[in-house]
Structures are given as structure tokens and as C-alpha cells.
Amino acid sequence: MRVYNISYSDGAGGASRAAFRLHRSLLDEGIDSRMLVRVKRSDDPFVVGPMKGSGKLYAYMLGYADRFPLRMQLKPVTLPHSAAWVGGLAATRINGLEDGVVNLHWIGNGTLSIEAIGRLNKPVVWTLHDMWPFCGAEHYPSENGSERWKSGYSRWNRPEGERGVDMDRLVWSRKKNAWKQPFSIVCPSRWMARMAGESALMNGWPITVVPNPLNTRVFKPVSRKAARDALNLPADARLVLFGSSAVLGNPLKGWELLQQALCLAASGDNAIEGVVFGHGKPEHAADPGLKIHWLGRLYDDISLALLYSAADLVVVPSRLDNLPQVGTEAQACGCPVVAFDTGGLADVVEHNKSGYLAKPFDPHDLAKGIAWVMESRERQGELSVSARNRALRLWAPEVVAQQYARVYRKASEAFFSASS
């Protein structure tokens, strides 16, 4: 069986990293995997991307061209949107490859157009890293609570106050017209599977829940002292970790909720310090009321694994998320996770076993979870063991690769049965 993983990149962003990890997991299990990307970051010989200077410039221009029409919507855009008008990967190129299964991942920024997806002549499996495949142009519903993705996008249910071209409706209509046959959908979390099943576009399509894999031989517990020494972090401080990749201004990531919770958790005798990775200190950062170590971006998994082992716990304060890899990576390293009980985070954290799930968007309960984890070293040790075992059971590469292999076989059988 050959699998073609189609992704914007093999390392730029969380969805791309998840796609690359799946690709490597498949290879390790003897499944013939190839990866086609618009932006190549790795030196993997089985990943194909634009290697020459002109190809990279063309890829950049495609991304700009794909985003430009969104300006016609004339509304403030605080969350990611994609029109998918153009694509650096043409359907003819993919269709000309040897027989195999196409596994789509995150294909924004001019990777693959909506119409090209509809012209693919191979079995298609689509891993949903966000809600864009069944929404309009938006990758997650807007903050106004619109549920057009459930009922379909019409001129009658456009949110009040929006002006200009209804790009969300236009993009959704293009998807509906171009995708004549159902694809096999893979969702990393039960929450995302439920959303896809309730959507007007994918209702009735085959949907399977399979988590993202991670390398549990790299993400593993190491000595806290050694990890802190390597990263130059204080040996005796109680460290709360937050992972952010240029998302401090993204309301979905909950940075301001975390700041409130940290101040609450640090009151009294609970002297804690924050650690932020993936983002440097903002130029005009407000004083959070406690010491924060800004580590900036980490470029390799070994450094990430060290950081998780150095922390007392990780907080994922997202308002909406699928299966955030910060949460799964941390648990693989034996680091408990505190998060809001929202979206796919219930698939990440086992409440009171590998961490704490707080009431959605209550900073007081988030602070309570932080304090609960750290108030007892014995409890931290129990949570750490449980978190590591959970990671081995659910997210180890060999576990996930075999689940995907079953999805690929079913998708191939359904495709050729429909074609005969």
C-alpha cells in the first residue's frame, strides 16, 4: 500500500508537524508513505517540495494570491481564513502518481485548490486538523457564535454587520459543488468527529477517530534537574509551562485566561513562575504579576522533550482546540496537563488521572487545577506515571499507524467498489 500525505508543509506549524509524524510512523511500520508539500523544512528523502529558489518564490506568491480575495469580505479577520482558489499542487500531478491512497492534511496557503481536490482520481482520506474542510473560508467558527457550518451557508443566515462579498458562503458553495463523492474523514478527537458529523457538508460521510502520533522514544521523561540545567531554568522554582507559536493575540488560545489563572494560583504561599516557549516576550507585554521565562522558539523535538521534563505542569488554556500536541507531548514526557474541558481537550487529558480539566473558561477553576497538581509531590508523581502510560497506550507511532492502515484499506475498498 502506498500513501501520499498532502500537506502545506512538513514542519511549519502544528498540523504540518502532525502530518510529518504520521508519515514517519507509517514508514516505520513498513507502509510505503510519500509526502507532497508546498513548503519543505525537513531533509526527509520521501518528502517532495519546491527545492529550487524559483519554486520557493512561486510557492510564496501562491500563498499571497490565495489570501488576497479574502479582503473582499470587508470584516475584521482575527482567526485564520483560506479561500483555496489556487494550489501549487495540481490534481493532474497527483493523479499521475502510482496507485495509492491520498491522505489530505492542512492544505491552506495555496497548497491545493477546492476544485483540484474534487478532481482527484484516487481514494481520499482527509485528516481534519481544524474545521475548515466543512466550514466556509474560516478554519474555526467566528467569535459571534455562528453555526452556518451546521445548516449550510445562505444569504439569509449571514451574521449581522458583515459587509462586502460573503466569502464564507462562496467558499462553502464551491466545496459543495466540487466534492461530489464523500471522502473518508479522520478526526484526531471525538469532538472534531462530532462537529464533522453535524455539519451540512460532511453529514453522512464515513468518519473515524484516530489521534495524531508522536515519537514516544523522543518524548519521554528525563531527570528534571538535568532538564533544567540544560535549559538554564531555576532548579527549585515551581514552573508552569505554556506553549505558544505566535498566538498570544489569538483569542482561541486563551493567553489572557492563563495570565489571570497564574496570578490567582501564585497568590499566598504558592510561589510559581511561568515559562513560555514558541514566542518571544511581546514588546508591550502587560505585567502578569509573576516572573515569566520567555524561551522563544524551539526548533527540535529533543529540546521540547527536555522542556516538558523541566516543567511541573503544562497549561493548555485554549477556548477551542482539536488535539493540541503540546498536551500529548507533555504527557509522553510525564508532565501533567491542566486545560479547560472544551473541544478535543477531553481526549488529551484524563481528569484527575493525567491532569485536570477545568470548567470552560473559568480562570479560578484553572488556577484551582494548577494548585491541585502542585500541592503534593506524591500526587505529581502519580499523575506523571499515568500521563506517560496514557501516551504509550494512545499516541505511540505503532498504535496510530495501524489504525490509519485500517482506514486506508476501507477507503480503498469503498473507492474501487463505487468505481466498478
C-alpha positions as CSV (number, residue, x, y, z in Angstrom):
1,M,0.0,0.0,0.0
2,R,1.3,3.4,-0.9
3,V,0.1,6.6,0.8
4,Y,0.5,10.1,-0.4
5,N,0.3,12.6,2.5
6,I,-0.6,16.0,1.1
7,S,0.2,18.9,3.4
8,Y,1.1,22.6,3.3
9,S,4.4,21.7,5.0
10,D,6.3,19.0,6.8
11,G,7.2,21.2,9.7
12,A,5.7,24.7,9.6
13,G,3.0,24.7,12.2
14,G,1.3,22.1,14.4
15,A,-0.8,20.5,11.7
16,S,2.2,20.1,9.4
17,R,4.2,18.5,12.2
18,A,1.4,16.1,12.9
19,A,1.3,15.1,9.2
20,F,5.0,14.6,9.1
21,R,4.9,12.5,12.3
22,L,2.2,10.3,10.7
23,H,4.3,9.9,7.5
24,R,7.3,8.8,9.6
25,S,5.1,6.5,11.7
26,L,3.8,4.8,8.5
27,L,7.3,4.3,7.2
28,D,8.4,2.8,10.5
29,E,5.6,0.3,10.3
30,G,6.5,-0.8,6.7
31,I,3.8,1.3,5.0
32,D,5.1,3.0,1.8
33,S,4.5,6.7,2.5
34,R,5.3,9.7,0.5
35,M,4.7,13.4,1.4
36,L,4.0,16.2,-1.0
37,V,4.3,19.7,0.4
38,R,4.4,23.3,-0.6
39,V,7.0,24.3,2.0
40,K,9.7,21.7,2.8
41,R,11.5,22.0,6.1
42,S,13.0,18.5,6.6
43,D,15.7,16.6,4.8
44,D,13.5,13.5,4.5
45,P,14.1,12.0,1.0
46,F,10.4,10.8,0.9
47,V,9.1,14.4,1.2
48,V,8.8,16.3,-2.1
49,G,8.5,20.0,-2.2
50,P,9.8,23.0,-4.2
51,M,13.5,22.8,-3.8
52,K,14.8,25.5,-6.2
53,G,14.8,29.2,-5.5
54,S,12.2,29.9,-8.2
55,G,10.0,27.2,-6.8
56,K,10.1,28.6,-3.3
57,L,9.3,32.1,-4.7
58,Y,6.4,30.7,-6.6
59,A,5.1,28.9,-3.5
60,Y,5.3,32.1,-1.5
61,M,3.4,34.0,-4.3
62,L,0.7,31.3,-4.3
63,G,0.1,31.8,-0.6
64,Y,-0.3,35.5,-1.1
65,A,-2.6,35.1,-4.1
66,D,-4.8,32.6,-2.1
67,R,-5.3,35.1,0.8
68,F,-5.8,38.2,-1.3
69,P,-9.5,37.6,-2.3
70,L,-10.4,37.4,1.4
71,R,-10.1,41.2,1.6
72,M,-13.4,41.5,-0.3
73,Q,-15.3,40.2,2.7
74,L,-14.8,43.6,4.5
75,K,-14.9,42.3,8.0
76,P,-12.3,42.1,10.7
77,V,-10.5,38.8,10.5
78,T,-8.9,37.7,13.8
79,L,-9.0,33.9,13.0
80,P,-7.4,32.1,10.1
81,H,-9.3,32.0,6.8
82,S,-8.5,30.3,3.5
83,A,-10.2,30.7,0.1
84,A,-8.3,27.8,-1.7
85,W,-8.6,29.4,-5.1
86,V,-5.2,28.3,-6.3
87,G,-2.8,25.5,-5.4
88,G,0.8,24.7,-6.0
89,L,-0.1,21.0,-6.2
90,A,-2.2,20.3,-9.2
91,A,-4.7,17.5,-9.4
92,T,-3.0,16.3,-12.6
93,R,0.3,15.9,-10.8
94,I,-1.3,13.8,-8.0
95,N,-3.4,11.8,-10.4
96,G,-0.3,10.9,-12.4
97,L,1.4,9.3,-9.5
98,E,1.3,5.5,-8.9
99,D,-1.8,4.0,-7.5
100,G,-2.3,4.7,-3.8
101,V,-4.3,6.5,-1.2
102,V,-4.2,10.3,-0.9
103,N,-4.2,11.5,2.7
104,L,-5.0,15.2,2.8
105,H,-4.0,17.2,5.8
106,W,-3.9,21.0,6.3
107,I,-3.8,22.3,2.7
108,G,-4.1,26.1,3.2
109,N,-1.8,28.9,1.9
110,G,-2.1,27.9,-1.8
111,T,-1.3,24.2,-1.4
112,L,-4.3,22.6,-3.1
113,S,-7.5,24.3,-4.5
114,I,-11.0,23.1,-3.7
115,E,-11.6,22.2,-7.3
116,A,-8.4,20.2,-7.5
117,I,-9.5,18.1,-4.5
118,G,-12.7,17.2,-6.3
119,R,-10.7,16.0,-9.4
120,L,-8.5,13.5,-7.6
121,N,-8.8,10.0,-9.1
122,K,-7.5,8.1,-6.1
123,P,-9.1,7.1,-2.7
124,V,-9.1,10.2,-0.5
125,V,-8.7,10.2,3.3
126,W,-8.8,13.6,4.9
127,T,-7.3,14.2,8.4
128,L,-9.1,17.2,9.9
129,H,-6.6,19.4,11.8
130,D,-9.3,22.1,12.1
131,M,-12.8,22.8,10.9
132,W,-12.0,24.4,7.5
133,P,-12.9,21.3,5.4
134,F,-16.6,21.6,6.4
135,C,-16.8,25.4,7.1
136,G,-16.7,28.3,4.6
137,A,-13.4,30.1,4.4
138,E,-12.9,30.1,8.2
139,H,-10.8,27.5,9.9
140,Y,-12.9,27.8,13.1
141,P,-16.3,29.5,13.6
142,S,-16.2,33.2,14.2
143,E,-16.4,34.6,17.7
144,N,-20.1,35.6,17.1
145,G,-21.2,32.0,17.6
146,S,-22.3,31.5,14.0
147,E,-23.2,27.9,13.2
148,R,-23.6,28.3,9.4
149,W,-21.5,25.2,9.1
150,K,-24.3,23.2,10.6
151,S,-27.2,24.5,8.4
152,G,-25.4,25.5,5.3
153,Y,-24.3,28.9,4.2
154,S,-27.1,31.0,2.7
155,R,-27.6,34.7,2.2
156,W,-30.3,34.5,4.9
157,N,-28.0,33.4,7.7
158,R,-25.1,35.7,7.2
159,P,-24.2,37.3,10.6
160,E,-25.5,40.8,11.0
161,G,-23.0,43.6,10.4
162,E,-20.9,41.8,7.8
163,R,-20.4,43.7,4.6
164,G,-18.8,43.0,1.2
165,V,-18.6,39.7,-0.6
166,D,-19.8,36.8,1.6
167,M,-16.6,34.8,1.1
168,D,-17.6,32.2,3.7
169,R,-20.7,31.3,1.6
170,L,-18.8,31.4,-1.6
171,V,-16.1,29.1,-0.4
172,W,-18.6,26.7,1.1
173,S,-20.6,26.6,-2.1
174,R,-17.5,25.8,-4.1
175,K,-16.8,22.8,-1.8
176,K,-20.3,21.5,-2.1
177,N,-20.2,21.7,-5.9
178,A,-16.7,20.3,-6.3
179,W,-16.8,17.4,-3.9
180,K,-19.4,15.0,-5.4
181,Q,-18.4,11.9,-3.6
182,P,-17.8,11.5,0.2
183,F,-14.2,11.3,1.4
184,S,-13.1,9.1,4.3
185,I,-12.7,11.5,7.2
186,V,-10.2,11.0,10.1
187,C,-10.6,13.2,13.2
188,P,-7.9,13.4,15.9
189,S,-10.5,13.9,18.6
190,R,-14.1,12.8,19.3
191,W,-15.1,16.4,19.5
192,M,-14.0,17.1,15.9
193,A,-15.7,13.9,14.7
194,R,-18.9,15.1,16.3
195,M,-18.6,18.5,14.6
196,A,-17.9,17.0,11.2
197,G,-20.8,14.6,11.6
198,E,-23.2,17.5,12.4
199,S,-22.0,19.7,9.5
200,A,-24.2,20.3,6.5
201,L,-21.3,19.3,4.2
202,M,-20.0,16.1,5.7
203,N,-23.1,14.7,7.4
204,G,-23.3,11.0,6.5
205,W,-19.7,10.7,5.4
206,P,-17.5,7.9,6.9
207,I,-15.8,9.4,9.9
208,T,-13.2,7.7,12.1
209,V,-11.4,9.0,15.2
210,V,-7.7,8.4,15.1
211,P,-5.3,10.6,17.2
212,N,-2.1,12.1,16.0
213,P,1.0,10.0,16.7
214,L,4.1,11.2,18.4
215,N,7.5,9.6,18.9
216,T,7.4,8.3,22.4
217,R,11.1,7.4,22.2
218,V,12.0,11.1,21.9
219,F,9.2,12.4,24.0
220,K,10.0,10.6,27.2
221,P,10.7,11.5,30.9
222,V,14.2,12.6,31.8
223,S,15.6,13.9,35.0
224,R,14.0,17.2,36.0
225,K,17.4,18.5,37.3
226,A,19.2,17.6,34.1
227,A,16.5,19.2,32.0
228,R,16.5,22.4,34.0
229,D,20.3,22.6,33.9
230,A,20.3,22.1,30.2
231,L,17.8,24.9,29.6
232,N,19.2,27.2,32.3
233,L,16.0,27.2,34.3
234,P,15.9,27.7,38.1
235,A,16.4,24.4,39.9
236,D,14.0,24.9,42.8
237,A,11.2,27.0,41.3
238,R,7.7,25.6,40.6
239,L,7.4,26.0,36.8
240,V,4.2,26.2,34.8
241,L,4.7,25.8,31.1
242,F,2.7,27.3,28.2
243,G,3.4,26.7,24.5
244,S,2.6,29.4,22.0
245,S,3.6,29.8,18.4
246,A,2.8,33.5,17.6
247,V,-0.7,33.1,19.1
248,L,-0.6,35.4,22.1
249,G,-3.1,37.6,20.2
250,N,-5.3,34.7,19.0
251,P,-8.4,34.7,21.3
252,L,-8.9,30.9,20.8
253,K,-5.6,30.2,22.6
254,G,-6.6,31.8,25.9
255,W,-3.4,33.6,26.8
256,E,-5.3,36.2,28.8
257,L,-7.2,33.5,30.7
258,L,-3.9,31.8,31.6
259,Q,-2.5,35.1,32.9
260,Q,-5.5,35.5,35.2
261,A,-5.2,31.9,36.4
262,L,-1.4,32.2,37.1
263,C,-1.9,35.3,39.2
264,L,-4.6,33.5,41.2
265,A,-2.6,30.4,41.6
266,A,0.5,32.3,42.6
267,S,-1.3,34.1,45.5
268,G,-0.5,33.2,49.1
269,D,2.3,30.7,49.6
270,N,2.1,29.3,46.1
271,A,5.2,30.9,44.6
272,I,5.2,29.8,40.9
273,E,7.0,31.0,37.8
274,G,5.7,30.8,34.2
275,V,7.7,29.5,31.2
276,V,6.6,30.4,27.7
277,F,8.0,28.8,24.6
278,G,7.3,29.3,20.9
279,H,7.1,33.1,21.3
280,G,9.4,35.8,22.5
281,K,8.4,38.4,25.1
282,P,5.9,40.9,23.5
283,E,7.3,44.4,23.2
284,H,4.4,45.9,25.3
285,A,3.6,42.9,27.5
286,A,1.5,43.7,30.5
287,D,2.9,42.8,33.9
288,P,1.4,39.4,34.7
289,G,2.2,39.7,38.4
290,L,4.8,36.9,38.4
291,K,8.1,36.0,36.9
292,I,7.9,34.6,33.3
293,H,10.8,33.0,31.4
294,W,10.4,33.7,27.7
295,L,12.3,30.9,25.8
296,G,11.3,31.8,22.3
297,R,11.0,29.2,19.6
298,L,12.5,25.8,20.0
299,Y,13.4,24.1,16.7
300,D,13.8,20.4,17.6
301,D,11.9,17.8,19.4
302,I,14.7,16.9,21.8
303,S,14.7,20.4,23.2
304,L,10.9,20.3,23.5
305,A,11.1,17.0,25.4
306,L,13.7,18.5,27.8
307,L,11.4,21.4,28.4
308,Y,8.4,19.3,29.3
309,S,10.5,17.3,31.7
310,A,11.7,20.5,33.3
311,A,8.2,21.8,34.0
312,D,6.0,20.9,36.9
313,L,3.0,21.0,34.7
314,V,1.7,22.3,31.3
315,V,-1.3,24.5,30.9
316,V,-3.4,24.5,27.7
317,P,-5.9,27.3,28.2
318,S,-7.5,27.1,24.7
319,R,-11.1,28.2,24.2
320,L,-11.3,25.8,21.2
321,D,-8.8,23.2,20.1
322,N,-8.7,19.8,18.4
323,L,-6.0,17.5,19.8
324,P,-3.2,20.0,20.7
325,Q,0.2,18.4,20.5
326,V,1.5,20.4,23.4
327,G,-0.8,18.3,25.6
328,T,0.1,15.0,24.2
329,E,3.8,15.7,24.0
330,A,3.8,16.8,27.6
331,Q,2.1,13.7,28.9
332,A,4.6,11.5,26.9
333,C,7.3,13.2,28.9
334,G,5.4,12.5,32.2
335,C,4.3,16.1,32.6
336,P,0.7,16.6,33.9
337,V,-1.6,18.9,31.8
338,V,-4.2,21.4,33.1
339,A,-6.7,22.6,30.5
340,F,-10.3,23.7,30.0
341,D,-12.8,20.9,29.4
342,T,-13.6,22.1,25.9
343,G,-13.2,20.9,22.3
344,G,-10.9,17.9,21.9
345,L,-9.1,18.5,25.2
346,A,-11.1,15.8,26.9
347,D,-9.3,13.4,24.6
348,V,-6.0,14.8,25.7
349,V,-6.4,14.9,29.5
350,E,-7.9,12.2,31.7
351,H,-9.3,14.3,34.6
352,N,-7.6,13.7,37.9
353,K,-5.5,10.9,36.3
354,S,-3.1,12.6,33.9
355,G,-4.0,16.2,34.8
356,Y,-7.0,18.5,35.4
357,L,-9.9,19.6,33.3
358,A,-11.3,23.0,34.4
359,K,-14.7,24.4,33.8
360,P,-14.6,26.2,30.5
361,F,-13.2,29.5,30.6
362,D,-13.2,30.0,34.4
363,P,-9.7,31.2,35.3
364,H,-10.5,30.5,39.0
365,D,-11.0,26.8,38.3
366,L,-8.0,26.8,36.0
367,A,-6.0,28.2,38.9
368,K,-7.5,25.5,41.2
369,G,-6.3,22.9,38.8
370,I,-2.8,24.3,38.8
371,A,-2.7,24.4,42.6
372,W,-4.1,20.9,42.8
373,V,-1.4,19.4,40.7
374,M,1.4,21.2,42.5
375,E,0.3,20.9,46.1
376,S,1.7,17.4,46.5
377,R,4.9,15.9,45.1
378,E,3.3,12.5,45.6
379,R,0.3,13.5,43.5
380,Q,2.6,14.9,40.8
381,G,4.5,11.6,40.7
382,E,1.2,9.6,40.3
383,L,0.0,12.0,37.6
384,S,3.3,11.7,35.8
385,V,3.2,7.9,35.6
386,S,-0.4,7.9,34.5
387,A,0.3,10.6,31.8
388,R,3.3,8.6,30.4
389,N,1.3,5.3,30.3
390,R,-1.6,7.2,28.6
391,A,0.7,8.4,25.9
392,L,2.2,5.0,25.2
393,R,-1.3,3.5,25.1
394,L,-2.9,6.1,22.8
395,W,-0.3,8.0,20.8
396,A,2.7,5.7,20.2
397,P,3.6,5.6,16.4
398,E,2.9,1.9,16.0
399,V,-0.5,2.2,17.6
400,V,-1.6,5.1,15.4
401,A,-0.1,3.8,12.2
402,Q,-2.0,0.5,12.4
403,Q,-5.3,2.4,12.9
404,Y,-4.6,4.5,9.8
405,A,-3.7,1.4,7.8
406,R,-7.2,0.1,8.6
407,V,-8.8,3.4,7.4
408,Y,-6.7,3.3,4.2
409,R,-7.9,-0.3,3.4
410,K,-11.5,0.6,4.0
411,A,-11.2,3.8,1.9
412,S,-9.6,1.8,-1.0
413,E,-12.3,-0.9,-0.9
414,A,-15.1,1.7,-0.9
415,F,-13.5,3.7,-3.8
416,F,-13.0,0.7,-6.1
417,S,-16.4,-0.7,-5.2
418,A,-18.0,2.5,-6.2
419,S,-15.9,2.7,-9.4
420,S,-16.8,-0.9,-10.6
